Structures are given as C-alpha cells and as structure tokens.
Amino acid sequence: MLRRNFKHVLRNPVAVFNGLLFPVIIMLMFVYVLGDAFSVGADYVDYATPGMVLLAVCYGLSSTAVAVNSDMTKGIINRFKVMDVSRGAVLTGHVITSMLGNVIAIAGIFGTAFALGFRPSASFADWLGVIGLVLLLSFTISWFTIALGLAAKTPESAGMAGVPLVMLPFFSSAIVPAEKMGPGVRQFAEYQPFTPIIETLRGLLAGSVPTGSAIAAVCWCAGIGLTGYLWASSTFNRRA
C-alpha cells in the first residue's frame, strides 16, 4: 500500500508541488519578501518558522483526501476485498504516505529557514520534543484528512474538504502574534487548535518549554486524532 501510494503521488505533479514545493515558496514570500513589514519583537525568520512547519503539514492534505476518495469511488476497494490485503492496511498506507510526505516538506522548511538565518536555541531534548510534536501533529491531521476524504462523495469535493484546514493556520499565530489582530479574529486565533501547537514549537525552538501551550497542543492533537480515526474507520467499514 505504501509503495502504491507513493507512486500515485509522484505521478501527480500538482500533489508534489502543493505538498513539497509550495510551503517553501510561502516561507520565502513571508520571510524574505515580507518579513521586514512585521514587528514581532525578534528576527522574523525565528518567529515564522514554527508556523511554516504547520503550513507544510497542511498543504499536502488535499491530495491525501483525493487519493482516499478515489480508492472508494473508482472500484479498487472491490479488488482489494478479493485479494490477500488487510482492510486496515488501506487506510494505514495513506496515513504513512501522508506522514512521510510531511517529513520531507518540513525538512525543506527547516533547510530554507537555516539558509535565511534561522538560528534556534533548542537543546537536544528540545529538538526531540519538536520532532515528537511534529510527528504527532502529522499523524493526527492525516487521520482527520482521511476521514474527510472518505466522507466526501466525489474526488473533487474531497479536495475541497481539506481547504478549511489549509486556511486555518493563517488565522492563528503562524504569521503574526494573535494580540496584533483585530477584535473577533484575535479571540478566534487564541482559542483555535493550531495556535497552541505553533506556540509550543516556537517555545521549544527557543529553548524553553511553554507548559500551558504544550498541554493544550497535546490535548488538541489527541482529540482531533481520535475523532479522525473513529470517523475514518466507521466510514470505511460502511462504504467498503
């Protein structure tokens, strides 16, 4: 399943661009082109990198949702049912493919950030925390995206289902601090799930662990991941 999914991704230039290259372009645009326009109390590349990591995770979601929905609507599941293929391997293969794609995209983000002057103060333990949180976030978002793809009726609607997740980081503290936003948007940014995840990554990379944000980030990831897994499993069992 993993090899099959990777072949499908590599044969889809739009998926490769959105998942691997576009996050780097967004990084260059905000940091290199627009960075001097933002006042965040630190070098903007240091502030923006955690948010760009989350954007890198989100920008590959639409292709995952479309791939899952295509499996359900184009008849391949019927072929798998008469073969020696575990039912769980179909969804797990998509999850692992999505996570590996996210790891490659995040590596590109960090490489670009270091080239632009990013110099974190994180210790070895802090870096382990960053890696753990990024993998947890990728695992969580992958399951939720697969659930959205399975719930959609067509591949086209599955691609649109991931758009809110792609847009959500822009209404968080990824680009600018929440306190600099207007009324209404500021409160939404403060209490939506991506903000504590970004603030935890930002704290870890700066060498300090924000306990409150870390607890909220893990709780949000656990809740979203469990919801996505249960939703995806029930929908797959019903449709397959």
VODREN-65637 format. One line per field, with one value per residue: residue in one letter; x, y, z of N, C-alpha, C in turn; residue number from 1. Coordinates in steps of 0.02 Angstrom, whole numbers, plus 50000, padded with zeros to 5 digits. Layout:
N
res	a,...
npx	X,...
npy	Y,...
npz	Z,...
capx	X,...
capy	Y,...
capz	Z,...
cpx	X,...
cpy	Y,...
cpz	Z,...
n	NUM,...
END
This chain:
240
res	m,l,r,r,n,f,k,h,v,l,r,n,p,v,a,v,f,n,g,l,l,f,p,v,i,i,m,l,m,f,v,y,v,l,g,d,a,f,s,v,g,a,d,y,v,d,y,a,t,p,g,m,v,l,l,a,v,c,y,g,l,s,s,t,a,v,a,v,n,s,d,m,t,k,g,i,i,n,r,f,k,v,m,d,v,s,r,g,a,v,l,t,g,h,v,i,t,s,m,l,g,n,v,i,a,i,a,g,i,f,g,t,a,f,a,l,g,f,r,p,s,a,s,f,a,d,w,l,g,v,i,g,l,v,l,l,l,s,f,t,i,s,w,f,t,i,a,l,g,l,a,a,k,t,p,e,s,a,g,m,a,g,v,p,l,v,m,l,p,f,f,s,s,a,i,v,p,a,e,k,m,g,p,g,v,r,q,f,a,e,y,q,p,f,t,p,i,i,e,t,l,r,g,l,l,a,g,s,v,p,t,g,s,a,i,a,a,v,c,w,c,a,g,i,g,l,t,g,y,l,w,a,s,s,t,f,n,r,r,a
npx	50041,50096,50201,50125,50045,50143,50190,50079,50075,50196,50169,50083,50096,50039,50008,50138,50193,50106,50121,50260,50339,50268,50251,50383,50395,50299,50363,50478,50414,50348,50451,50571,50527,50419,50454,50516,50411,50339,50321,50379,50453,50569,50691,50614,50618,50646,50529,50431,50458,50408,50269,50271,50309,50193,50107,50167,50132,49994,49975,49985,49869,49753,49782,49794,49663,49595,49656,49616,49477,49466,49505,49393,49289,49320,49323,49432,49437,49350,49426,49531,49464,49450,49575,49728,49738,49751,49616,49638,49762,49742,49697,49797,49910,49889,49898,50033,50099,50059,50118,50256,50274,50248,50358,50463,50428,50436,50571,50620,50570,50641,50772,50767,50739,50857,50945,50900,50939,50895,50919,50904,50884,50871,50895,50962,50863,50753,50743,50707,50580,50520,50523,50443,50319,50290,50277,50168,50070,50065,50022,49897,49827,49830,49745,49624,49607,49595,49475,49391,49407,49350,49219,49174,49083,49133,49294,49325,49251,49311,49439,49409,49367,49475,49515,49475,49561,49684,49676,49662,49785,49823,49742,49792,49928,50031,50083,50079,50081,49940,49886,49901,49802,49637,49482,49382,49438,49558,49520,49474,49593,49669,49606,49590,49638,49768,49851,49905,49987,50079,50138,50196,50293,50367,50415,50492,50592,50652,50713,50642,50511,50345,50232,50089,50043,50097,50028,49897,49918,49950,49831,49737,49786,49771,49632,49582,49646,49593,49458,49464,49516,49415,49305,49351,49373,49243,49172,49242,49223,49085,49067,49149
npy	49940,50063,50082,50085,50201,50301,50296,50344,50475,50529,50529,50631,50789,50905,50871,50847,50976,51055,50989,50982,51085,51208,51250,51292,51399,51485,51508,51579,51690,51753,51772,51815,51910,51984,51995,52105,52190,52153,52169,52086,52077,52003,51919,51894,51773,51681,51690,51652,51523,51407,51419,51404,51271,51207,51248,51179,51049,51056,51090,50978,50908,50903,50820,50697,50676,50670,50557,50453,50459,50430,50296,50241,50272,50229,50092,50012,49963,49855,49762,49744,49679,49547,49502,49455,49559,49662,49746,49854,49897,49975,50105,50135,50137,50255,50347,50334,50368,50502,50556,50534,50614,50738,50745,50760,50883,50967,50955,51025,51152,51183,51180,51288,51389,51391,51433,51562,51622,51571,51531,51428,51409,51287,51143,50973,50892,50977,50979,50846,50852,50940,50860,50753,50817,50866,50746,50690,50787,50774,50641,50651,50748,50681,50569,50636,50702,50594,50544,50649,50637,50510,50535,50621,50636,50636,50639,50773,50850,50800,50854,50988,50979,50983,51114,51208,51167,51198,51336,51372,51390,51520,51600,51598,51608,51597,51684,51818,51884,51841,51943,52057,52058,52102,52135,51993,51911,51900,51835,51715,51666,51646,51540,51434,51269,51262,51366,51344,51234,51289,51386,51304,51236,51349,51390,51277,51278,51395,51362,51349,51274,51298,51264,51270,51291,51176,51070,51100,51087,50949,50893,50943,50881,50745,50737,50776,50681,50558,50577,50586,50457,50367,50412,50394,50254,50201,50253,50197,50059,50054,50100,50015
npz	50000,50039,49945,49828,49851,49855,49724,49657,49706,49658,49524,49510,49477,49531,49663,49712,49699,49783,49906,49933,49873,49873,50011,50039,49951,50007,50129,50085,50032,50141,50235,50169,50076,50135,50267,50336,50354,50464,50638,50768,50880,50873,50766,50612,50542,50642,50715,50621,50573,50651,50623,50485,50476,50519,50417,50312,50343,50324,50188,50107,50119,50038,49927,49990,50039,49917,49858,49945,49930,49794,49792,49852,49764,49636,49623,49661,49789,49789,49719,49808,49909,49869,49871,49956,50061,50199,50274,50357,50312,50201,50239,50332,50251,50178,50283,50325,50207,50195,50311,50288,50176,50236,50323,50232,50174,50287,50318,50208,50239,50358,50307,50217,50309,50388,50289,50274,50389,50510,50677,50798,50978,51035,51136,51133,51191,51175,51035,51015,51070,50978,50861,50904,50927,50799,50727,50795,50765,50625,50613,50674,50594,50473,50491,50514,50393,50306,50351,50310,50171,50148,50184,50087,49931,49801,49714,49683,49776,49889,49880,49904,50034,50119,50120,50225,50330,50274,50269,50402,50479,50442,50515,50642,50760,50670,50571,50619,50789,50892,50970,50895,50803,50740,50836,50875,50768,50836,50956,50903,50847,50962,51028,50941,50877,50816,50860,50998,50964,50875,50959,51054,50977,50942,51067,51105,51006,51040,51156,51274,51365,51345,51460,51476,51343,51285,51346,51303,51165,51148,51195,51103,50986,51020,51035,50907,50827,50877,50848,50707,50676,50724,50651,50518,50517,50542,50431,50324,50346,50327,50194,50121
capx	50000,50140,50233,50072,50025,50198,50191,50024,50094,50249,50141,50037,50138,50004,50017,50208,50202,50071,50145,50332,50370,50231,50269,50447,50380,50265,50415,50518,50374,50334,50512,50621,50496,50376,50475,50531,50349,50308,50356,50361,50499,50626,50700,50552,50628,50639,50458,50387,50474,50359,50206,50282,50308,50123,50082,50193,50090,49926,49969,49981,49810,49703,49799,49779,49591,49575,49679,49573,49411,49472,49504,49325,49240,49341,49316,49491,49424,49320,49480,49568,49424,49459,49647,49755,49756,49717,49574,49670,49821,49723,49698,49863,49956,49879,49924,50106,50119,50050,50167,50322,50273,50255,50427,50505,50412,50462,50643,50631,50557,50698,50829,50758,50745,50928,50976,50878,50966,50864,50968,50867,50921,50846,50942,50946,50797,50703,50734,50666,50511,50496,50511,50386,50257,50277,50252,50101,50027,50057,49980,49829,49797,49822,49684,49565,49600,49569,49403,49357,49406,49303,49152,49155,49050,49174,49362,49327,49228,49361,49492,49386,49354,49535,49531,49474,49622,49739,49668,49660,49847,49828,49703,49824,49987,50084,50111,50089,50051,49867,49867,49904,49744,49577,49435,49348,49490,49607,49495,49474,49662,49694,49575,49586,49686,49836,49892,49949,50037,50132,50172,50238,50351,50407,50449,50543,50647,50685,50747,50600,50450,50285,50193,50018,50032,50114,49972,49842,49935,49943,49760,49705,49808,49740,49560,49571,49668,49544,49398,49478,49523,49350,49264,49377,49362,49172,49152,49273,49188,49019,49070,49184
capy	50000,50122,50090,50105,50270,50345,50300,50388,50544,50551,50539,50688,50848,50954,50848,50859,51048,51079,50959,50988,51147,51269,51275,51328,51463,51526,51527,51631,51750,51788,51789,51851,51966,52025,51990,52170,52227,52129,52184,52032,52078,51958,51907,51865,51703,51641,51689,51622,51453,51358,51423,51375,51199,51185,51258,51124,50990,51065,51099,50915,50872,50894,50762,50638,50667,50649,50489,50408,50458,50395,50225,50220,50284,50202,50020,49974,49928,49790,49716,49728,49634,49478,49488,49444,49626,49682,49806,49909,49920,50025,50171,50146,50155,50326,50386,50334,50408,50573,50575,50538,50675,50794,50747,50788,50954,51002,50960,51080,51214,51197,51196,51356,51434,51399,51474,51631,51649,51542,51503,51412,51398,51225,51091,50908,50872,51019,50954,50785,50875,50966,50803,50716,50855,50868,50680,50684,50830,50743,50581,50674,50780,50631,50531,50679,50714,50533,50542,50696,50608,50455,50561,50657,50595,50634,50664,50846,50876,50780,50904,51049,50968,51000,51186,51242,51151,51235,51407,51384,51419,51592,51633,51580,51649,51574,51739,51873,51868,51847,52006,52110,52051,52139,52101,51937,51869,51888,51784,51652,51643,51625,51480,51380,51216,51267,51415,51314,51191,51334,51417,51253,51229,51410,51388,51225,51301,51449,51334,51348,51234,51330,51208,51276,51280,51107,51028,51113,51060,50877,50877,50955,50828,50682,50740,50777,50617,50507,50590,50566,50384,50335,50433,50361,50182,50186,50269,50148,49995,50059,50108,49960
capz	50000,50043,49880,49780,49862,49835,49651,49637,49723,49613,49457,49514,49488,49574,49732,49730,49707,49842,49968,49946,49849,49890,50078,50035,49919,50058,50176,50054,50022,50204,50272,50128,50041,50178,50337,50367,50367,50525,50700,50814,50937,50861,50695,50588,50523,50703,50734,50570,50556,50678,50585,50418,50485,50520,50349,50271,50358,50298,50116,50071,50141,49986,49887,50030,50038,49849,49847,49983,49899,49730,49806,49869,49711,49571,49621,49680,49853,49773,49701,49869,49951,49848,49874,50024,50084,50260,50266,50392,50276,50151,50271,50363,50198,50164,50339,50324,50149,50212,50361,50256,50135,50282,50348,50179,50168,50346,50308,50162,50276,50403,50265,50193,50366,50405,50237,50283,50451,50570,50724,50859,51040,51063,51156,51103,51216,51142,50966,51019,51080,50914,50817,50929,50916,50727,50706,50823,50725,50559,50622,50690,50536,50421,50504,50505,50322,50276,50367,50265,50104,50146,50191,50026,49880,49740,49724,49681,49840,49939,49877,49936,50105,50157,50115,50290,50368,50244,50285,50474,50507,50429,50568,50705,50772,50625,50533,50666,50854,50895,51001,50845,50759,50759,50880,50844,50739,50888,51001,50867,50841,51027,51054,50892,50896,50789,50896,51049,50933,50849,51015,51084,50933,50947,51132,51104,50964,51076,51214,51334,51354,51373,51486,51460,51271,51269,51367,51257,51099,51150,51203,51038,50939,51039,51021,50835,50801,50895,50809,50639,50670,50732,50594,50459,50522,50534,50363,50280,50354,50298,50121,50090
cpx	50043,50174,50184,50054,50080,50203,50137,50043,50146,50224,50092,50077,50105,50013,50089,50220,50170,50101,50217,50361,50334,50244,50335,50437,50346,50316,50457,50478,50365,50398,50557,50591,50460,50400,50487,50468,50316,50353,50335,50408,50558,50638,50640,50560,50622,50566,50417,50399,50426,50292,50213,50285,50237,50091,50105,50153,50023,49922,49968,49917,49762,49718,49785,49704,49567,49595,49634,49504,49412,49472,49433,49278,49258,49346,49376,49481,49393,49373,49520,49530,49432,49532,49668,49783,49717,49677,49606,49730,49804,49727,49766,49915,49950,49907,50000,50132,50114,50103,50237,50327,50281,50326,50473,50492,50440,50537,50661,50620,50616,50761,50826,50766,50818,50964,50958,50901,50935,50916,50932,50913,50903,50904,50923,50878,50741,50690,50695,50593,50481,50478,50449,50320,50240,50249,50181,50051,50014,50012,49907,49794,49786,49758,49622,49553,49573,49495,49364,49353,49356,49231,49127,49125,49092,49245,49367,49304,49276,49418,49472,49377,49414,49552,49526,49536,49683,49737,49675,49726,49854,49788,49727,49883,50045,50120,50127,50059,49976,49846,49870,49845,49686,49531,49396,49398,49542,49583,49493,49544,49689,49668,49566,49643,49757,49880,49933,50001,50095,50171,50217,50301,50397,50446,50505,50604,50686,50720,50708,50535,50391,50235,50120,50004,50047,50058,49913,49855,49926,49870,49723,49723,49775,49666,49545,49590,49619,49480,49407,49482,49455,49304,49286,49362,49289,49149,49180,49237,49119,49021,49103,49145
cpy	50063,50135,50114,50179,50319,50351,50348,50461,50570,50562,50597,50751,50900,50935,50860,50933,51073,51052,50973,51056,51210,51294,51314,51396,51511,51551,51585,51696,51789,51812,51834,51914,52013,52029,52056,52210,52207,52146,52133,52028,52032,51954,51870,51793,51658,51635,51646,51547,51402,51359,51394,51298,51172,51194,51202,51061,50996,51067,51034,50877,50857,50832,50697,50624,50642,50576,50438,50403,50422,50320,50200,50224,50252,50126,49980,49936,49860,49739,49696,49677,49561,49458,49480,49510,49642,49745,49866,49938,49974,50095,50185,50166,50229,50370,50390,50374,50482,50596,50581,50599,50737,50801,50779,50863,50994,51008,51016,51148,51232,51214,51267,51406,51445,51441,51547,51661,51623,51509,51488,51401,51331,51178,51025,50884,50912,50996,50888,50801,50902,50908,50764,50752,50858,50801,50669,50725,50799,50682,50601,50702,50730,50591,50573,50693,50653,50526,50590,50668,50551,50480,50597,50609,50586,50656,50740,50876,50856,50830,50968,51041,50987,51073,51221,51228,51187,51308,51421,51412,51493,51633,51610,51627,51629,51632,51799,51853,51881,51915,52065,52107,52092,52100,52047,51888,51852,51833,51716,51623,51616,51557,51425,51330,51227,51316,51384,51267,51234,51364,51367,51241,51289,51411,51336,51247,51358,51426,51335,51312,51270,51276,51211,51262,51207,51060,51036,51082,50984,50857,50887,50899,50762,50682,50737,50709,50561,50515,50567,50491,50349,50350,50396,50286,50164,50199,50217,50081,49997,50061,50049,49895
cpz	50000,49976,49828,49789,49842,49759,49626,49650,49673,49542,49454,49528,49533,49647,49755,49743,49772,49907,49984,49928,49872,49961,50079,50003,49968,50109,50147,50048,50087,50238,50230,50096,50089,50250,50371,50383,50433,50585,50753,50873,50931,50786,50667,50567,50584,50724,50686,50559,50587,50641,50516,50421,50484,50452,50303,50282,50323,50222,50077,50084,50084,49943,49924,50030,49970,49837,49883,49950,49832,49740,49818,49809,49644,49570,49644,49745,49840,49753,49763,49911,49932,49847,49947,50050,50146,50248,50300,50355,50225,50180,50302,50311,50180,50220,50337,50265,50164,50262,50331,50211,50178,50308,50296,50172,50226,50343,50261,50195,50321,50363,50239,50250,50386,50352,50244,50349,50515,50614,50790,50918,51072,51080,51121,51126,51185,51071,50965,51030,51016,50867,50839,50916,50841,50703,50733,50782,50657,50562,50632,50629,50480,50430,50493,50431,50286,50290,50322,50194,50097,50149,50128,49974,49818,49756,49724,49747,49896,49939,49911,50011,50148,50158,50183,50333,50340,50264,50359,50502,50495,50481,50637,50715,50727,50592,50578,50733,50856,50923,50952,50796,50784,50804,50842,50815,50793,50935,50967,50862,50907,51049,51002,50904,50872,50828,50952,51021,50907,50906,51052,51043,50939,51013,51133,51063,50997,51139,51278,51318,51385,51396,51467,51388,51253,51288,51320,51188,51097,51156,51137,50988,50955,51022,50946,50804,50816,50856,50737,50629,50675,50673,50530,50460,50510,50462,50314,50285,50323,50222,50086,50094
n	1,2,3,4,5,6,7,8,9,10,11,12,13,14,15,16,17,18,19,20,21,22,23,24,25,26,27,28,29,30,31,32,33,34,35,36,37,38,39,40,41,42,43,44,45,46,47,48,49,50,51,52,53,54,55,56,57,58,59,60,61,62,63,64,65,66,67,68,69,70,71,72,73,74,75,76,77,78,79,80,81,82,83,84,85,86,87,88,89,90,91,92,93,94,95,96,97,98,99,100,101,102,103,104,105,106,107,108,109,110,111,112,113,114,115,116,117,118,119,120,121,122,123,124,125,126,127,128,129,130,131,132,133,134,135,136,137,138,139,140,141,142,143,144,145,146,147,148,149,150,151,152,153,154,155,156,157,158,159,160,161,162,163,164,165,166,167,168,169,170,171,172,173,174,175,176,177,178,179,180,181,182,183,184,185,186,187,188,189,190,191,192,193,194,195,196,197,198,199,200,201,202,203,204,205,206,207,208,209,210,211,212,213,214,215,216,217,218,219,220,221,222,223,224,225,226,227,228,229,230,231,232,233,234,235,236,237,238,239,240
END
